[in-house]
Amino acid sequence: MPSCKEIREELVDCLLKSDCVVVKRHTVKECLQFENSADVPKECQSIRRSFFECRRGLLDMRRRFRGNKL
């Protein structure tokens, strides 16, 4: 079964290096809730979107038969 583990790890690494965690001292969970914050770089936001699409692909019954588009 396909997994989104690699994308999740990449997202966490990106957020750990962001100003939201380093400068503002928020947790990764709190930074994920700040969707359009200037402290979260665009790169992390795009990785977050990719992770969401990956997770959605695991739950979508039509995609379960065809597989995730990677």
C-alpha positions, 0 to 999 in steps of 0.5 A: 500500500502506498504511503505518504511517509516521505512527503510527511518527513519532508514537510516536518523538515521544512517547517523545522527550518522555517522562521515560524519554529526557529524565530517565533518558537511555535511548534510544528503543529501550530505552524501547520495551522497558520496557513498563509503566514509570512513565517511559513515559506511558500515551499512548505505550503506547497509541500503541505498541499502535496501531503494533503493530496497524497492523503486524500488519494489514499482515502478516495475509493476511485484512486485506490484502484488506479493508484496515486498520481506521483 
